[in-house]
Amino acid sequence: MVTDEQVRLLMSLINKGMPQVTAAAKAGMSERTARKYLRSGQMPSVLRAPRTWRTRSDPFAEVWPEIESLLQQDGGLQAKTVVG
């Protein structure tokens, strides 16, 4: 996965007149990936869509209202105190 810092380095090397192949290699990405970010002009963090799915059901779904009320009563509670 390409980071914003890698793309910043790529852009800086391209602006200094370095060939795209060399700039991509120095930034640690393929030429094709470099071309994608140069065309879009955006950072990977902007292009990455937020994940909207869940990989498993929420283990606290049934007891969360009770936990929330305990935390509102005493904000200093720790996980071991609530579960134990």
C-alpha positions in Angstrom: 0.0 0.0 0.0 1.4 3.4 -1.0 1.6 6.1 1.7 1.0 9.9 1.3 4.7 10.4 2.1 5.7 8.2 -0.9 3.5 10.2 -3.2 4.9 13.5 -1.8 8.4 12.2 -2.6 7.3 11.1 -6.1 5.8 14.6 -6.8 8.9 16.3 -5.5 11.2 14.2 -7.7 9.0 14.7 -10.8 9.0 18.5 -10.2 12.8 18.4 -10.1 12.8 16.9 -13.6 13.5 13.3 -12.8 12.1 10.7 -15.2 8.9 9.1 -14.1 10.5 5.6 -14.0 13.3 6.7 -11.8 11.1 8.8 -9.5 8.7 5.9 -9.0 11.6 3.6 -8.1 13.0 6.0 -5.6 9.6 6.5 -4.1 9.2 2.8 -3.7 6.3 2.1 -6.1 5.8 0.8 -9.6 5.7 3.1 -12.6 2.0 2.3 -13.1 1.1 3.2 -9.5 3.1 6.4 -9.9 1.2 7.3 -13.1 -2.1 6.7 -11.2 -1.2 9.3 -8.5 0.3 11.8 -11.0 -2.9 11.7 -13.1 -5.3 12.0 -10.1 -3.2 14.7 -8.3 -4.5 13.4 -5.0 -3.0 11.6 -2.0 -3.7 7.9 -1.3 -5.5 8.8 2.0 -8.0 10.9 0.0 -8.6 8.2 -2.7 -9.0 5.4 -0.2 -12.7 4.8 0.5 -13.7 4.3 4.1 -14.6 0.7 5.0 -18.4 0.4 5.5 -18.7 -3.3 6.3 -18.3 -5.2 9.5 -16.2 -8.4 9.6 -18.0 -9.8 12.6 -20.9 -8.9 14.8 -20.4 -6.4 17.7 -19.6 -8.5 20.8 -20.8 -5.7 23.1 -24.1 -5.0 21.3 -26.2 -6.7 24.1 -24.5 -5.2 27.1 -23.3 -1.8 25.8 -26.2 0.2 27.3 -25.3 -1.2 30.8 -21.6 -0.5 30.2 -22.3 3.1 29.1 -24.4 3.8 32.1 -21.6 2.5 34.4 -19.1 4.7 32.7 -21.4 7.7 33.0 -21.7 7.1 36.7 -17.9 6.6 37.3 -15.6 7.7 34.4 -12.6 6.3 36.2 -13.7 2.7 35.7 -11.4 0.4 33.8 -12.2 -2.7 31.7 -11.2 -5.1 34.4 -13.5 -3.3 36.8 -16.5 -3.4 34.5 -16.1 -7.0 33.3 -14.9 -8.5 36.6 
